[in-house]
């Protein structure tokens, strides 16, 4: 059985791209347009993975990851971001993410599903 994933990004096109990248490795169970939606989604679906953008309007991905991990310490969050700098990587790690993928290297998100 394929792992399940929630994609959290305010850009519909980016969500579609991420789905196309992981479609053969995971079942996308839901998409969220903002970090403020991810907790309810996670509670309802208990996905294996969350692919989380950083920059969103109501709640950014770092804040959403902190909240999610505080309530579900075993949640596996991979940050997918336009910001490819060491400070953002450190912030995402401190928030509890298990990985960081720059959007210009989106195909590398597959490695998380392959290695588990």
TORKOL-4160 file (C-alpha; in steps of 0.2 Angstrom, whole numbers, padded with zeros to 4 digits, m for minus):
116
<pt num="1" X="0000" Y="0000" Z="0000"/>
<pt num="2" X="0006" Y="0017" Z="m0005"/>
<pt num="3" X="0009" Y="0030" Z="0009"/>
<pt num="4" X="m0003" Y="0045" Z="0010"/>
<pt num="5" X="0002" Y="0063" Z="0009"/>
<pt num="6" X="m0006" Y="0080" Z="0012"/>
<pt num="7" X="0001" Y="0094" Z="0001"/>
<pt num="8" X="0000" Y="0112" Z="0009"/>
<pt num="9" X="0003" Y="0126" Z="m0003"/>
<pt num="10" X="m0006" Y="0142" Z="m0007"/>
<pt num="11" X="m0002" Y="0139" Z="m0026"/>
<pt num="12" X="m0014" Y="0127" Z="m0035"/>
<pt num="13" X="m0001" Y="0125" Z="m0049"/>
<pt num="14" X="0012" Y="0120" Z="m0036"/>
<pt num="15" X="0000" Y="0108" Z="m0028"/>
<pt num="16" X="m0003" Y="0100" Z="m0045"/>
<pt num="17" X="0016" Y="0099" Z="m0049"/>
<pt num="18" X="0019" Y="0091" Z="m0032"/>
<pt num="19" X="0005" Y="0078" Z="m0035"/>
<pt num="20" X="0013" Y="0074" Z="m0052"/>
<pt num="21" X="0030" Y="0071" Z="m0044"/>
<pt num="22" X="0024" Y="0059" Z="m0030"/>
<pt num="23" X="0009" Y="0051" Z="m0039"/>
<pt num="24" X="0018" Y="0034" Z="m0042"/>
<pt num="25" X="0025" Y="0034" Z="m0024"/>
<pt num="26" X="0011" Y="0040" Z="m0013"/>
<pt num="27" X="m0008" Y="0043" Z="m0013"/>
<pt num="28" X="m0012" Y="0061" Z="m0011"/>
<pt num="29" X="m0027" Y="0062" Z="0001"/>
<pt num="30" X="m0029" Y="0080" Z="0003"/>
<pt num="31" X="m0023" Y="0097" Z="m0002"/>
<pt num="32" X="m0023" Y="0112" Z="0009"/>
<pt num="33" X="m0021" Y="0130" Z="0003"/>
<pt num="34" X="m0014" Y="0137" Z="0020"/>
<pt num="35" X="m0005" Y="0131" Z="0035"/>
<pt num="36" X="m0020" Y="0136" Z="0046"/>
<pt num="37" X="m0029" Y="0121" Z="0038"/>
<pt num="38" X="m0016" Y="0107" Z="0041"/>
<pt num="39" X="m0020" Y="0103" Z="0059"/>
<pt num="40" X="m0038" Y="0099" Z="0055"/>
<pt num="41" X="m0033" Y="0089" Z="0040"/>
<pt num="42" X="m0020" Y="0079" Z="0049"/>
<pt num="43" X="m0032" Y="0075" Z="0063"/>
<pt num="44" X="m0045" Y="0069" Z="0051"/>
<pt num="45" X="m0033" Y="0059" Z="0039"/>
<pt num="46" X="m0017" Y="0054" Z="0049"/>
<pt num="47" X="m0007" Y="0055" Z="0033"/>
<pt num="48" X="0010" Y="0047" Z="0032"/>
<pt num="49" X="0018" Y="0063" Z="0025"/>
<pt num="50" X="0015" Y="0082" Z="0024"/>
<pt num="51" X="0023" Y="0092" Z="0010"/>
<pt num="52" X="0023" Y="0110" Z="0017"/>
<pt num="53" X="0026" Y="0127" Z="0009"/>
<pt num="54" X="0034" Y="0140" Z="0019"/>
<pt num="55" X="0026" Y="0156" Z="0013"/>
<pt num="56" X="0007" Y="0157" Z="0014"/>
<pt num="57" X="m0005" Y="0170" Z="0019"/>
<pt num="58" X="m0014" Y="0166" Z="0035"/>
<pt num="59" X="m0001" Y="0154" Z="0043"/>
<pt num="60" X="0016" Y="0151" Z="0036"/>
<pt num="61" X="0023" Y="0133" Z="0035"/>
<pt num="62" X="0036" Y="0135" Z="0049"/>
<pt num="63" X="0022" Y="0140" Z="0061"/>
<pt num="64" X="0010" Y="0127" Z="0055"/>
<pt num="65" X="0024" Y="0114" Z="0057"/>
<pt num="66" X="0028" Y="0119" Z="0075"/>
<pt num="67" X="0010" Y="0117" Z="0079"/>
<pt num="68" X="0008" Y="0100" Z="0070"/>
<pt num="69" X="0023" Y="0093" Z="0078"/>
<pt num="70" X="0019" Y="0099" Z="0095"/>
<pt num="71" X="0002" Y="0089" Z="0094"/>
<pt num="72" X="0008" Y="0075" Z="0083"/>
<pt num="73" X="0027" Y="0072" Z="0087"/>
<pt num="74" X="0028" Y="0057" Z="0074"/>
<pt num="75" X="0021" Y="0068" Z="0060"/>
<pt num="76" X="0033" Y="0068" Z="0045"/>
<pt num="77" X="0034" Y="0085" Z="0037"/>
<pt num="78" X="0045" Y="0090" Z="0022"/>
<pt num="79" X="0046" Y="0109" Z="0019"/>
<pt num="80" X="0045" Y="0113" Z="0001"/>
<pt num="81" X="0051" Y="0131" Z="m0002"/>
<pt num="82" X="0056" Y="0145" Z="m0013"/>
<pt num="83" X="0069" Y="0150" Z="0000"/>
<pt num="84" X="0085" Y="0140" Z="m0002"/>
<pt num="85" X="0095" Y="0147" Z="0012"/>
<pt num="86" X="0103" Y="0140" Z="0027"/>
<pt num="87" X="0093" Y="0151" Z="0039"/>
<pt num="88" X="0076" Y="0144" Z="0032"/>
<pt num="89" X="0083" Y="0126" Z="0033"/>
<pt num="90" X="0088" Y="0129" Z="0051"/>
<pt num="91" X="0071" Y="0136" Z="0055"/>
<pt num="92" X="0062" Y="0122" Z="0047"/>
<pt num="93" X="0072" Y="0109" Z="0057"/>
<pt num="94" X="0069" Y="0118" Z="0073"/>
<pt num="95" X="0050" Y="0118" Z="0069"/>
<pt num="96" X="0052" Y="0099" Z="0068"/>
<pt num="97" X="0052" Y="0095" Z="0049"/>
<pt num="98" X="0062" Y="0080" Z="0043"/>
<pt num="99" X="0068" Y="0088" Z="0027"/>
<pt num="100" X="0069" Y="0103" Z="0016"/>
<pt num="101" X="0067" Y="0104" Z="m0003"/>
<pt num="102" X="0070" Y="0120" Z="m0013"/>
<pt num="103" X="0057" Y="0122" Z="m0026"/>
<pt num="104" X="0070" Y="0123" Z="m0040"/>
<pt num="105" X="0074" Y="0105" Z="m0035"/>
<pt num="106" X="0057" Y="0098" Z="m0033"/>
<pt num="107" X="0060" Y="0081" Z="m0040"/>
<pt num="108" X="0071" Y="0077" Z="m0025"/>
<pt num="109" X="0056" Y="0077" Z="m0014"/>
<pt num="110" X="0054" Y="0059" Z="m0020"/>
<pt num="111" X="0069" Y="0053" Z="m0010"/>
<pt num="112" X="0059" Y="0055" Z="0006"/>
<pt num="113" X="0045" Y="0043" Z="0000"/>
<pt num="114" X="0058" Y="0030" Z="m0007"/>
<pt num="115" X="0069" Y="0030" Z="0009"/>
<pt num="116" X="0054" Y="0031" Z="0021"/>
